[in-house]
Amino acid sequence: MKKTLTLLVASTALTAAIGVPAWSAMQAPSDFLRPVAALFDDAPETMPLVLASDDDDDDDDRWRGGSRRGHDDDDDDDCDDDDDDDDCQGGARNPAPAGTVAPPQNGLFGNGAPPQVQVN
Amino acid sequence: MKSLLATLALTTALTLPGFAMARPVTLTTILNNYGGDGAYLALYVTDTSGAYVGSLWMAGGKSKYYEHLSDWYRATGGDTTQVNGITGASVGAGRTLEITLDLADALFDAGYTLHIDAAVEDMRDSPNEVAVPLTTDGAGTPVTGRRYIASFAYDM
């Protein structure tokens, strides 16, 4: 009887040892098992990254005047770069340059010559 | 009723100059040697009550920096359609920007004011750098800016 019980306990432990990691590999483990699943998870990159501090030293405050509003010099691939493409998705579009479309109908302009600009 | 009148007055104020005759006006802006990158400049017009009427020119093509032209940005909400077709490059320190526009006659001697907001990377924003009434008498008279603009004048 004692031997049977020992075998049952051992097989249960073995099943748990093998089964829980396999279960954890399945998608969306339930909340109460998440800590256990995380222990055996072989994809730790899915865990949320927690930053201890965001006090980095990159030069983020290049445009001044009251608040930090949009320009940094880090090398990340955001829409703050200084290249000439318009790759900032989701932000306001850049205006059409002079000469490509007519000036806005704001009542200030006549219907004559298009704007002419010169920088010396 | 009051709001209807106000709307009518506003639309009339916006529309009337369009029916008027126009003339070429040259806006000349000379920048100081402030020792920074190219300046973003917003040239725009307000009416007698100080309300934004429209933009005349935007120097600087990237809309993400327009919020630094704070008065213009506040008035327009950063709406880039306000400067479609009247946008050029930013202007370097010590450079002269000369723009010739076909402007409505009705803009002059009617209480309109031309404003310039300026902003430079790494330097302080300068809203309302220049504010000059649009009058025929004032044509050709240089005005000094507060921070980045050495002088501004309009000639007809």
Interface residues (C-beta under 8 A of the other chain):
Chain A: R62 W63 R64 G65 G66 R69 G70 H71 C79 D80 C88 G91 A92 R93 N94 P95 A96 P97 A98 G99 T100 V101 A102 P103 P104 Q105 N106 G107 L108 F109 G110 N111 G112 A113 P114 P115 Q116 V117 Q118 V119 N120
Chain B: A13 L14 T15 L16 P17 G18 M21 A22 R23 P24 V45 V53 G54 S55 L56 W57 M58 G61 K62 S63 K64 Y65 Y66 E67 H68 S70 G78 T80 T81 Q82 V83 N84 G85 I86 T87 G88 A89 V91 G92 R95 T96 L97 E98 I99 T100 L101 D102 L103 A104 L107 A119 E121 D122 M123 R124 D125
